[in-house]
């Protein structure tokens, strides 16, 4: 089948979706981005579609479909769980000359939704003519990973310059050459992570889901959730965030609540490792930030011990969301110059002596300055030990990120770092995945 790839201007045009479940929601989210005037017809609707209707983003008509509902629409989506209704929508729309997409039913489609990579006004659509949406999603994921993230703003500026050139210079080869010269740049990342990746290589992403509002996800977290093969999520991750996962993704609740453990931590480790070794992209979705009270240390150790590649994607931790809700600043020049994160739960172990209260915290110092000698002296005078682990992180999560590890005794001798930088100090700094692996191996050897 030969298809004509086209991009339709739908803004302001009328469109209809028949059905209001999870399958319909995915199409609705795509259509709302276009500015389509959307009506949804269904006897019942899921919570997210109800919310969209309450906010005026679409009109929900709460009843069964009638063929006359098709009249006057530009495009129609059949997305019910009743094949007979979907077939009726397709047949009656065809009589009216209206384009129809019947979800997951290629013979009853006049057009297909492509798997889209977006960078502002740039859109790359991939279609397999309905043969394998999973293949289209995988190709989209590969392109999305490698395509530079700054293309959207760059394209907007390029468009402005192009219009200015066209308005200023006469038509001809010189103008054409200048426009083409402006468009020359590198579009795809060239880092070894992307250039050497094999299709069969699985990977685990420890992703922060934030406090629950999908709008507070990072852009990277959103892309990973949408492109994941498997999502292993905490019990408190909200339904609105889970619904962002692709329709072919396997979504598994591995959470614990109020001490009830339906899935043990060891079983979570096994799930991550097994799926990754099978070649799947696994998103381990954690509430808030994965590195704050999320048992990420254990999971990173398990993945490293199994030789599974992983990456941590930070999220907004609940403390920040709570402060914003009050609202109050966690730091204040007149009231508070320190922030200490703590939990009411602490791992109990008979193999380790309790950590002294003074040392039972990870200390985070924003903008510590270039000379850390005075701070080191103050902490030593407080009673912190000389071998207290410290790490200076410069340009965190940026291309020029640097990490300098040291101890409290040597902190004053640390080489100056570029701003912005943070100082993180505490025994948790020493408990890296590599150190935990060595401890595990040592335990095994002595058994």
VMD Tcl script that draws the C-alpha trace (Angstrom):
set ca {
  {0.00 0.00 0.00}
  {1.40 3.38 -1.02}
  {0.46 6.19 1.37}
  {0.82 9.94 0.91}
  {2.43 11.49 4.02}
  {0.74 14.83 4.66}
  {0.43 17.27 7.55}
  {-3.13 18.57 8.01}
  {-4.01 22.02 9.33}
  {-6.74 21.19 11.84}
  {-6.89 24.36 13.94}
  {-10.47 25.55 14.25}
  {-11.91 22.63 12.28}
  {-14.57 20.33 13.83}
  {-13.61 16.80 14.76}
  {-15.29 13.88 16.53}
  {-14.04 11.05 18.74}
  {-16.46 8.20 19.40}
  {-15.43 6.55 22.68}
  {-13.95 7.95 25.90}
  {-11.67 5.31 27.40}
  {-7.88 5.05 27.60}
  {-7.52 4.26 23.89}
  {-9.54 7.32 22.95}
  {-7.55 9.49 25.38}
  {-4.30 8.85 23.55}
  {-5.80 10.11 20.28}
  {-7.50 13.01 22.05}
  {-4.20 14.20 23.50}
  {-2.66 14.19 20.01}
  {-5.61 16.01 18.46}
  {-5.80 18.73 21.11}
  {-2.28 19.80 20.21}
  {-3.54 20.79 16.75}
  {-6.25 23.22 17.85}
  {-9.06 20.98 16.53}
  {-12.56 21.80 17.85}
  {-13.18 18.43 19.41}
  {-16.37 16.67 20.48}
  {-16.37 13.31 22.28}
  {-19.44 11.08 22.31}
  {-19.70 8.20 24.80}
  {-22.06 7.10 27.58}
  {-19.15 7.12 30.06}
  {-15.74 8.80 30.12}
  {-12.57 8.23 32.10}
  {-11.47 10.79 34.67}
  {-8.94 12.54 32.43}
  {-11.43 13.09 29.60}
  {-13.95 14.41 32.15}
  {-11.31 16.84 33.35}
  {-10.57 18.03 29.81}
  {-14.30 18.57 29.28}
  {-14.64 20.50 32.56}
  {-11.74 22.74 31.51}
  {-13.41 23.45 28.16}
  {-10.70 21.78 26.07}
  {-13.30 19.52 24.46}
  {-17.03 18.88 24.50}
  {-18.21 15.58 25.96}
  {-21.71 14.44 24.97}
  {-22.79 11.72 27.40}
  {-24.80 9.28 25.30}
  {-24.48 6.57 22.67}
  {-23.30 7.34 19.15}
  {-25.81 8.22 16.44}
  {-24.81 8.42 12.73}
  {-26.06 12.00 12.54}
  {-23.27 12.93 14.97}
  {-20.90 12.63 12.00}
  {-22.45 15.49 10.07}
  {-20.24 18.52 9.61}
  {-17.01 16.97 10.93}
  {-13.67 17.17 9.14}
  {-12.16 14.01 10.68}
  {-13.52 11.25 12.93}
  {-11.89 8.76 15.30}
  {-13.66 5.51 16.23}
  {-12.22 4.39 19.56}
  {-14.85 2.33 21.37}
  {-14.43 -1.21 22.67}
  {-17.35 -2.34 20.49}
  {-16.26 -3.46 16.97}
  {-19.80 -3.05 15.64}
  {-19.97 0.59 16.72}
  {-16.55 1.27 15.21}
  {-17.61 -0.39 11.94}
  {-20.77 1.72 11.86}
  {-18.75 4.89 12.37}
  {-16.44 3.94 9.50}
  {-19.27 3.02 7.14}
  {-21.43 6.06 7.83}
  {-18.47 8.47 7.71}
  {-17.47 7.05 4.33}
  {-20.93 7.83 2.96}
  {-20.43 11.43 4.04}
  {-16.91 11.73 2.64}
  {-15.32 12.15 6.07}
  {-11.85 10.80 6.87}
  {-11.92 8.11 9.59}
  {-9.38 6.38 11.80}
  {-10.67 3.26 13.55}
  {-8.14 2.61 16.30}
  {-6.22 -0.70 16.00}
  {-8.33 -1.67 12.96}
  {-6.25 -0.91 9.80}
  {-8.88 -2.06 7.24}
  {-11.27 0.55 8.64}
  {-8.86 3.48 8.46}
  {-8.62 6.23 5.85}
  {-5.53 7.54 7.60}
  {-3.11 6.49 10.34}
  {-1.65 8.36 13.26}
  {2.11 8.51 12.89}
  {4.53 8.03 15.75}
  {5.75 11.62 16.23}
  {9.05 13.16 17.23}
  {8.54 16.85 18.07}
  {10.99 19.70 18.44}
  {8.84 22.81 18.40}
  {7.54 23.31 14.85}
  {9.65 20.41 13.61}
  {7.67 17.18 13.42}
  {8.94 13.83 12.20}
  {6.17 11.26 11.66}
  {6.79 7.52 11.27}
  {4.15 5.14 9.92}
  {4.08 1.41 9.19}
  {0.63 1.62 7.53}
  {-0.84 -0.02 10.61}
  {1.32 -3.15 10.29}
  {3.26 -2.63 13.53}
  {2.77 0.45 15.74}
  {5.44 -1.03 18.03}
  {8.03 -0.76 15.24}
  {7.03 2.85 14.57}
  {7.37 3.64 18.27}
  {10.79 2.03 18.43}
  {12.03 4.02 15.42}
  {10.57 7.18 16.93}
  {12.40 6.45 20.16}
  {15.71 6.01 18.36}
  {15.28 9.29 16.49}
  {14.07 11.09 19.61}
  {17.15 10.00 21.55}
  {19.58 11.16 18.89}
  {17.90 14.35 17.68}
  {19.26 17.48 19.38}
  {16.93 19.01 21.95}
  {17.51 22.65 20.97}
  {16.14 22.40 17.44}
  {12.74 23.90 18.30}
  {13.98 27.36 19.38}
  {16.66 27.28 16.69}
  {14.03 26.59 14.01}
  {11.86 29.47 15.24}
  {14.78 31.87 14.93}
  {15.70 30.40 11.54}
  {12.16 31.04 10.31}
  {12.35 34.66 11.44}
  {15.67 35.16 9.62}
  {14.38 33.46 6.49}
  {11.35 35.75 6.31}
  {13.60 38.75 6.81}
  {15.92 37.63 4.01}
  {13.03 37.01 1.62}
  {11.63 40.46 2.37}
  {15.03 42.13 1.93}
  {16.89 40.35 -0.88}
  {15.67 39.81 -4.43}
  {14.93 36.26 -5.56}
  {17.89 34.47 -7.07}
  {20.76 32.08 -6.42}
  {22.41 34.36 -3.83}
  {19.27 34.46 -1.69}
  {18.75 30.72 -2.06}
  {22.36 30.01 -1.08}
  {22.10 32.22 2.01}
  {18.90 30.51 3.18}
  {20.52 27.08 2.74}
  {23.66 28.24 4.53}
  {21.61 29.30 7.56}
  {20.06 25.83 7.71}
  {23.41 24.06 8.00}
  {24.01 22.57 11.43}
  {24.37 19.22 13.19}
  {20.97 17.76 14.00}
  {21.90 14.48 15.67}
  {23.93 13.84 18.78}
  {27.25 12.17 18.20}
  {28.09 10.93 21.69}
  {29.30 7.31 22.07}
  {26.17 6.55 24.12}
  {24.06 6.92 20.98}
  {26.48 5.95 18.22}
  {27.44 2.62 19.79}
  {24.07 1.57 21.15}
  {22.82 -1.77 19.84}
  {19.12 -2.42 19.26}
  {19.24 -5.46 21.49}
  {20.78 -3.63 24.44}
  {18.35 -3.13 27.29}
  {18.63 -0.28 29.73}
  {17.03 0.83 32.99}
  {16.12 4.43 33.81}
  {15.46 5.36 37.44}
  {13.02 8.20 36.81}
  {11.58 10.74 39.22}
  {7.82 11.14 38.73}
  {7.70 14.27 40.88}
  {4.90 14.97 43.37}
  {2.12 13.75 41.06}
  {1.24 16.57 38.67}
  {2.20 15.58 35.09}
  {3.06 19.24 34.42}
  {5.88 18.93 36.97}
  {7.61 16.08 35.13}
  {10.90 16.92 33.51}
  {10.91 16.90 29.71}
  {13.31 13.94 29.77}
  {11.12 11.99 32.20}
  {8.10 12.56 29.94}
  {9.96 11.33 26.85}
  {11.20 8.23 28.66}
  {7.76 7.34 30.03}
  {6.20 7.74 26.59}
  {8.84 5.56 24.92}
  {9.28 2.87 27.60}
  {8.76 -0.81 26.86}
  {8.21 -1.53 30.56}
  {7.19 0.81 33.40}
  {7.73 -0.46 36.95}
  {6.08 2.14 39.18}
  {5.64 2.97 42.84}
  {2.18 2.68 44.32}
  {1.83 6.44 44.78}
  {2.61 7.40 41.17}
  {-0.58 9.04 39.95}
  {-2.86 7.62 37.26}
  {-2.45 10.82 35.21}
  {1.28 10.13 34.90}
  {0.89 6.41 34.20}
  {-1.50 7.19 31.36}
  {1.36 8.92 29.57}
  {2.94 5.53 28.86}
  {2.60 4.17 25.33}
  {-0.30 1.88 24.52}
  {2.08 -1.06 24.01}
  {4.03 -0.51 27.21}
  {3.82 -3.07 30.02}
  {2.90 -1.10 33.17}
  {3.48 -2.93 36.47}
  {2.75 -1.70 40.01}
  {5.67 -2.73 42.22}
  {4.83 -0.33 45.04}
  {4.54 -0.71 48.77}
  {2.19 1.21 51.02}
  {1.81 1.32 54.80}
  {4.22 -1.55 55.19}
  {2.28 -3.84 52.86}
  {4.71 -5.43 50.41}
  {3.03 -7.14 47.50}
  {6.39 -7.14 45.69}
  {9.66 -7.47 47.57}
  {12.67 -5.29 46.84}
  {14.54 -8.33 45.56}
  {11.69 -9.08 43.15}
  {11.86 -5.50 41.88}
  {15.57 -5.98 41.22}
  {14.83 -9.18 39.32}
  {12.11 -7.54 37.22}
  {14.39 -4.67 36.19}
  {17.27 -6.97 35.34}
  {15.20 -9.58 33.50}
  {13.42 -7.03 31.30}
  {16.65 -5.17 30.53}
  {18.49 -8.38 29.64}
  {15.61 -9.20 27.28}
  {16.40 -5.97 25.42}
  {13.63 -3.79 26.86}
  {13.85 -0.16 27.82}
  {12.75 -0.16 31.47}
  {11.54 2.91 33.34}
  {11.65 2.41 37.10}
  {9.24 5.19 38.01}
  {9.58 6.57 41.51}
  {7.60 9.25 43.32}
  {9.38 12.56 43.75}
  {13.09 12.23 43.15}
  {14.54 8.71 42.89}
  {17.56 9.59 45.04}
  {15.52 10.87 48.01}
  {14.28 7.98 50.20}
  {13.54 5.84 47.16}
  {15.89 2.89 47.84}
  {17.72 3.89 44.68}
  {21.05 2.90 46.22}
  {19.96 -0.73 46.47}
  {18.56 -0.75 42.95}
  {21.65 0.86 41.45}
  {23.82 -1.69 43.23}
  {21.71 -4.59 41.94}
  {21.82 -3.27 38.37}
  {25.55 -2.63 38.49}
  {26.21 -6.07 39.95}
  {24.20 -7.63 37.11}
  {26.05 -5.57 34.51}
  {22.89 -3.75 33.39}
  {23.31 -0.20 32.07}
  {21.26 2.36 33.94}
  {20.71 6.10 34.19}
  {19.15 8.28 36.88}
  {16.69 11.01 35.83}
  {16.04 13.44 38.71}
  {12.58 14.64 39.64}
  {10.98 17.23 41.91}
  {11.04 15.84 45.41}
  {7.96 16.12 47.62}
  {9.65 18.55 50.01}
  {9.89 21.17 47.28}
  {6.27 20.65 46.21}
  {5.12 20.93 49.82}
  {7.07 24.17 50.32}
  {5.52 25.57 47.13}
  {2.05 24.65 48.38}
  {2.40 26.65 51.61}
  {4.14 28.66 50.03}
  {7.41 29.16 51.88}
  {11.09 29.23 51.03}
  {13.15 26.38 52.48}
  {16.00 28.82 52.80}
  {15.70 32.37 54.07}
  {18.43 34.89 54.75}
  {16.73 35.82 58.02}
  {15.55 32.41 59.20}
  {17.18 29.34 57.65}
  {20.52 28.66 56.01}
  {20.39 24.85 56.18}
  {18.16 22.14 54.77}
  {18.33 18.59 56.13}
  {16.24 15.83 54.59}
  {15.24 13.00 56.94}
  {12.78 10.12 57.11}
  {10.91 8.35 59.84}
  {12.15 5.00 58.58}
  {15.70 3.72 58.91}
  {17.01 0.35 57.81}
  {17.63 -1.88 60.81}
  {20.74 -4.04 60.67}
  {22.53 -6.02 63.35}
  {25.69 -6.04 61.24}
  {26.36 -2.30 61.48}
  {26.76 -0.06 64.49}
  {24.34 2.87 64.64}
  {25.60 6.05 62.99}
  {26.17 8.88 65.50}
  {23.45 11.53 65.29}
  {25.91 14.21 64.19}
  {26.88 12.09 61.18}
  {23.44 10.69 60.41}
  {22.64 13.23 57.72}
  {23.74 14.11 54.23}
  {24.75 17.73 54.17}
  {24.09 19.73 51.00}
  {25.73 23.11 50.65}
  {24.69 25.31 47.75}
  {27.32 27.75 46.42}
  {30.03 26.63 48.88}
  {32.66 28.99 47.43}
  {36.11 28.25 46.07}
  {37.98 28.05 49.41}
  {36.48 25.33 51.58}
  {39.10 25.46 54.34}
  {36.98 27.42 56.82}
  {33.94 25.19 56.31}
  {36.11 22.09 56.79}
  {37.53 23.50 60.02}
  {34.05 24.31 61.37}
  {32.82 20.77 60.69}
  {35.90 19.19 62.28}
  {35.37 21.35 65.36}
  {31.74 20.17 65.47}
  {33.09 16.66 65.89}
  {32.73 15.23 62.40}
  {35.50 12.69 61.65}
  {38.38 13.50 59.34}
  {37.39 10.69 56.94}
  {33.84 12.06 56.52}
  {33.18 11.63 52.76}
  {32.66 14.75 50.63}
  {31.93 15.39 46.96}
  {32.00 18.67 45.06}
  {29.69 18.66 42.03}
  {30.10 21.35 39.41}
  {27.57 22.00 36.61}
  {25.33 19.14 37.77}
  {23.36 17.45 34.95}
  {25.02 19.71 32.37}
  {27.49 18.76 29.60}
  {30.44 20.07 31.62}
  {29.53 18.18 34.81}
  {32.46 17.38 37.11}
  {32.58 15.42 40.36}
  {35.48 15.74 42.78}
  {35.56 13.29 45.68}
  {37.50 13.94 48.84}
  {37.28 13.71 52.64}
  {36.67 16.34 55.28}
  {40.37 16.32 56.21}
  {41.34 17.07 52.60}
  {38.39 19.33 51.75}
  {40.38 22.53 52.18}
  {42.89 21.27 49.58}
  {40.24 20.53 46.95}
  {40.91 22.17 43.62}
  {38.63 25.12 42.81}
  {35.58 24.28 40.70}
  {33.53 26.33 38.28}
  {30.17 27.69 39.37}
  {27.49 26.59 39.84}
  {28.64 23.95 42.28}
  {27.34 22.11 45.35}
  {29.05 20.35 48.20}
  {27.53 17.06 49.34}
  {28.94 15.47 52.48}
  {27.94 12.36 54.40}
  {28.44 8.65 54.67}
  {25.86 8.16 51.89}
  {28.37 9.73 49.49}
  {30.69 6.79 50.09}
  {27.91 4.24 49.58}
  {28.19 4.20 45.80}
  {27.10 1.26 43.69}
  {30.73 0.12 43.27}
  {31.38 0.15 47.02}
  {28.17 -1.78 47.70}
  {29.15 -4.37 45.10}
  {32.54 -4.87 46.77}
  {30.78 -5.28 50.13}
  {28.39 -7.84 48.65}
  {31.24 -9.77 47.07}
  {33.16 -9.70 50.34}
  {30.14 -11.08 52.19}
  {29.72 -13.88 49.64}
  {33.40 -14.84 49.88}
  {33.26 -15.16 53.66}
  {30.10 -17.31 53.70}
}
mol new
graphics top color blue
foreach p $ca { graphics top sphere $p radius 0.5 }
foreach p [lrange $ca 0 end-1] q [lrange $ca 1 end] { graphics top cylinder $p $q radius 0.2 }
display resetview
